[in-house]
Amino acid sequence: MHRPDLVCSASSEVVPEIGEYERFVTTVLNVAVKPFVDKYLSEFEGKLRERGYGAQLFIMTSSGGGVLAEQAR
């Protein structure tokens, strides 16, 4: 069955480290906030485009790096 409305995350992609409890908790939180972050970033990018901002939006990660908004989703 195909369910595009369900949110899914793989713990090995969210936290690629050993530690069952930490991976589980982080993945559950990732699934819980993913729809809200996706909506927020989509609306934010839309407002930036409305105001003439044409560059790509980068989001700072917890490690201090940066990723494109699409990757942050």
Secondary structure as GFF3:
##gff-version 3
##sequence-region A 1 73
A	DSSP	alpha_helix	11	14	.	.	.	ID=ss1
A	DSSP	alpha_helix	20	50	.	.	.	ID=ss2
A	DSSP	beta_strand	58	60	.	.	.	ID=ss3
A	DSSP	beta_strand	66	68	.	.	.	ID=ss4
A	DSSP	alpha_helix	69	72	.	.	.	ID=ss5
###
